[in-house]
Amino acid sequence: MTDLNRLVQLRYLKLEELDLYLQPGLAIMFHNLTRLESLNLNDCGILSLEEDLSRNLHSLRQLAVRIVEEFTVMESVAEPLISLRYTLFTDPHLYCSCDNAWLITWAQRQKQVQDILFQAGEVELTCKNANDIQNLEDNCTLDLGFVLFLCTSLALLLFMLVVLLHQLALFHIARGWPNPRYRYDAFVLYSRKDKCWVVEQLLLNLEERRPPFLCLCLHSRDFQLGKDIVENITTSLYASHHFLRSNWCSMELRLATLHLLVEHRDFLILEDIPHRQTSADHSLARMVKTRTYLDRPRHTTLQPAFWDHLWTKLAPPEPQPRL
């Protein structure tokens, strides 16, 4: 059968009931048949229609195929058939492989081929497998909407996973180390008349007591110029007799009290202030009645225990060991 490629003037060829896959020169059987216009393969056995079979069939106008066994039509077989006008696939027994799915798109988009018939009575191209019959388009055609839905879902899941891991990482960091956003352990608010007591006793007993050394914020020493006062007030407060008589300090007290209620991290340290003086400020009076606080003793023998207790309350928590 290889000698067919010598019939260079051949225009019509019909082959019936031949096992073409047994022919040793099948790949070059139709080479040189550049004038061939009609090819009919009727009840022939072949595994696949490939480009090697149609390489020189530039003049082919009509192709009729009826193959009894399962076969595959490779997409490359149609590229050399530039003159093709009519095709006929009669009862094709196609392999259920996506290699054959290109026929659907090719038949729908083909403009130069006038008639493309797959099989009588069938609208869609089908294939045979172990479960009898399947539809090629359902199995191999890509659904763009489904792909977009899948990609969007995966992107959302990935975003949620990243956010969750980020929150977990922040949680573990917060448990392992002290909160780094606080520069000071306490904010000391005092009147100018109490400056000596603050410098000589409070700072000495808290900042220089023992490691880890505390860091107190004093407005005269640590306030940043041009910064809003609310941002400078932290959650710790020292109040004195003279402080209550100062209008400016009273305003600072209200800001600090509001900050304490919002943050729920309150350490309010007071001297022994008579009730008639605390009642002048309603928020301070309410806090004294509802919150516990440290009372600085007057006797010098009891003051070391007071400073130890105060230092313990203000000291940052030690990081927990990781297991």
PyMOL commands that set and color helices and strands:
alter all, ss='L'
color gray80, all
select helices_A, chain A and resi 2-6+20-22+26-28+51-54+75-78+98-100+102-109+136-140+144-176+192-207+219-222+229-232+241-244+247-263+275-278+282-290+303-314
alter helices_A, ss='H'
color red, helices_A
select strands_A, chain A and resi 12-16+38-44+48-49+62-67+72-73+86-89+115-117+126-129+132-135+186-188+216-218+236-239+267-270+294-295
alter strands_A, ss='S'
color yellow, strands_A
deselect
rebuild
show_as cartoon
